[in-house]
Amino acid sequence: MSKGPVDSVTEKALYTLNEDWLLWQAQDFSPMRLQVRFAVGTDGEVSEPLEVSALDCDTVEQVKEKILLAFKTKFGFPYNTPLRQMHIEYEKDGRFVPMKEVDASSGVLGEVTMLNTLKHYKVPDGASIKVLSKTHLTLNPQSSLKDDQNYSTKYFHLIDPDIDQDQKKNPERKKLKLKEVYLTKLLSTKVAVHSFVENLFRTIWGTPNLKAPPAIKYFFDFLDAQGESKRISDPDVLHIWKTNSLPLRFWVNILKNPQFVFDMEKTPPLDGCLSVIAQAFMDSFSLAEKQLGKHDPTNKLLYAKDISQYKQEVRAYYKQVRDQPPFSSSEFKEFLHEESKKHENEFNESAALCELYKYMLRYFDEIKLKLDQNGAPVELKEQLQHVKSLFDSLNNFSWN
């Protein structure tokens, strides 16, 4: 998304998969490469230049964000000054000129102020940018304009406030424009990321060397065995069981929340794009067949031509897993043991026990009641009471 304009106020982007986050008023823009130097020490020294990609329509705040991202990408750790304590200046005629989101030179349209951009300051391609923190300045840290409760009505960036108000008054016309005129922009973004999305999907439902991971094979065999024991002969039922258990319960959660796995921030526009991708993933596992029309949401239309192929691949995946030789219980236990050994020093067992104890303490009476109602063995109830008593006796535990 950052390769194209993103409106700083509404967060709508030119490159998106979600119509709700499409910046349909996008103006002409030019990519730029900035030579960014960081102030070090207190005597005016600066670091070696770090090349940062930006757009001439980026606001000062967006430039700072791209500088921080470029720094982290290159060095593997974040810059030691948070965005709000950063000040940036650009070199002009041998001197450095401060840049701010809003200053006396900012454009004003009625009662709304336009945020300053690189284009506003006439920053040229290849310009030298200096980053300073509060330790290099006598100024106080800058408060963010976004802290203002009326931020979205007092300021604008790429979306003309008059046109924006007109669109809010005529939402149906907006929908028509997005679907019939700007669907091509959504499709162009989809084409740009399609190979990455397709590789991701096929990695999830792929079987290297025709072998699924042992845990998946063992679990799917368990579901097949349950189907046989219940005399369920309809293959669609087993398909739904497997789909609800793994793709929809686990993988969709990861697809929509990559911050669970990666050190990254999920912004609202990114969340909108991930929702479209996750919807395509879920549709690939669906057994329902629906003929889509122009009135269907664009998140369905974008991947409409791909879903039938994905469904075939999913069915083939389930068949390959089913046809794979089964694991015995002893083989599976050995697999789990080996996996545990690989990660034996990576987890804090005390912290895990702490969280389990908190859960047990909160729902202890309910758990005990359910065990009584379900006729659980006396030994199981005694073990539960013993575990609770053991934790309760450890008064030095901070969660007690």
Number of C-alpha atoms within 10 A of each C-alpha: 15 15 12 20 25 27 23 21 17 15 17 25 27 22 25 27 29 26 23 15 22 23 24 18 15 17 11 9 13 12 15 19 17 23 18 24 19 19 18 15 11 10 8 9 11 16 13 11 14 18 19 19 18 24 23 22 25 27 27 22 23 19 21 20 14 17 23 20 16 18 18 13 11 11 9 10 11 14 15 8 14 13 17 14 15 19 22 21 18 24 15 14 7 7 9 14 15 14 19 20 15 17 11 6 11 15 15 13 12 8 9 16 18 23 24 23 24 20 15 16 17 11 18 16 17 14 15 20 26 21 21 19 22 15 16 16 12 8 11 10 16 13 10 12 16 12 8 11 9 10 14 16 13 16 20 22 21 23 19 13 20 10 11 12 10 12 14 11 11 11 11 11 13 14 15 12 13 20 18 10 11 16 18 13 19 21 18 14 16 20 13 11 11 15 11 10 16 14 11 14 19 14 11 13 18 20 15 9 6 11 14 19 10 16 13 13 22 19 14 21 18 12 17 19 13 13 17 11 9 9 9 14 10 9 11 11 12 18 20 14 15 20 18 14 15 14 17 17 12 12 17 18 13 15 19 20 16 15 12 13 9 8 8 9 11 15 9 12 21 18 17 20 22 21 19 21 25 20 17 23 24 17 19 22 22 15 12 7 8 7 6 11 9 9 9 11 13 20 20 17 17 21 20 15 10 13 19 14 10 20 17 12 18 22 15 14 19 20 11 17 23 16 13 13 10 14 15 10 10 9 12 16 12 12 14 14 11 12 11 12 9 10 9 11 9 8 9 9 10 10 10 10 12 16 12 12 19 13 11 16 15 11 12 16 11 11 15 14 12 12 15 13 9 8 9 12 10 10 9 11 14 11 11 15 13 12 12 15 11 10 17 14 10 11 9 9 11 7 11 13
